[in-house]
Amino acid sequence: MISPTKADRTTATGLESAIKSPPDVRTPAIEVNEVFPAGFSIGPISIRPATVLAPMAGVTDTVFRRLIRNQSGCGLLMTEFTSSHGVVSTRKAKKPNRNFRYLHFLEEEHPIACQLFGSDPEVMAEAAKVCEERGFDVVDINFGCPVNKVVKCNGGSGLLRDLPLVETILRKVKAAISIPLTCKFRAGWNDHELVHVRMARLAQDCGLAAVALHPRTREQGYSGRADWKRIAEVKGAVKIPVIGNGDVLTPEDAVRMQRETGCDAVMIGRTASSNPWIFSEIQQYLTTGSYQVPTERERYDIMKTYYMMLREEGESDAIGRMKQFATYFTHGLRNGSKLRVAIYHAYEVEAVLEAVDRFFAEQPAEGVLGMGVTDHAAEEPVWDCTVSCP
């Protein structure tokens, strides 16, 4: 084992089951554990550990969620954010539709939250009832998505400019369900229209069980830095649990966020797509004060596992998902561009699996991510909310 550089840690991935030797201890574990909470509660739902997989459109489907759950270390899973109008339409659909796929999950995914977006209070309330009927543990409302086609529908972060409507939505949805209700929001429309503290207090007044803050503004999108001071401000303003989100790239970042903000849990989104072991790395870091840099064999294992899970799930767009995640999983992988090209030019599931096998079989024997020539040319994930307005 080697002590990871910051660059290695950012792209590091590894199966917990593959850890064969004790990690290097760089920070005494007791100092870390004295700060980071072991768990937290959303109403009557106990979440352990205090980590959350953020909802991501086009990413956090049932296959990816189970991939994360199987690594251990993630306390709460969340669905892709889902149109409330689409959810309501599933009741009338004669055959399973796209929104039915969004709501599909397996028993092993508990505890799990379904995230909804929309701006019609009555429709939002009915959609929340559907989610409760389908067995979700928590309903979450999205007030954070910055994408134009969602904001134009007055959804996502567009609602941050209409707090009276936000209150109506929260009260209607809360009255419609018996399971806990939460919401995730941004700090405001821009730096001159910050509403994060008002949003948190409003959520608490409406009876929500927890809030999650991504402290960027809608205007920032995913650029610039997330201002964690805003998470601390929300934590100081309410008594319900506060989940911090934004710019957590490493286990050290997770601990630092909690230490600086006092948040009750840490939510991770984009990092998890290229490093699905981030949650198990955090768990290892909290236990030992260090975490293991994964080998290329472990990267191979996770790609092959994910692709085979897609095949077994019978996804109609399995090839598309494989190509999408080739970009994520090969980010920082030595000679990863060669594997991406091979996968992008494959048109059958078996051809993709063969390309993965062939690529890793031909890799030099060093086998530790971060050794040799590392490919950093992979595109950063493009985050788009692939949804339609009603």
Disulfide bonds with the S-S distance in Angstrom:
Cys145-Cys385 2.47
Cys153-Cys389 1.38
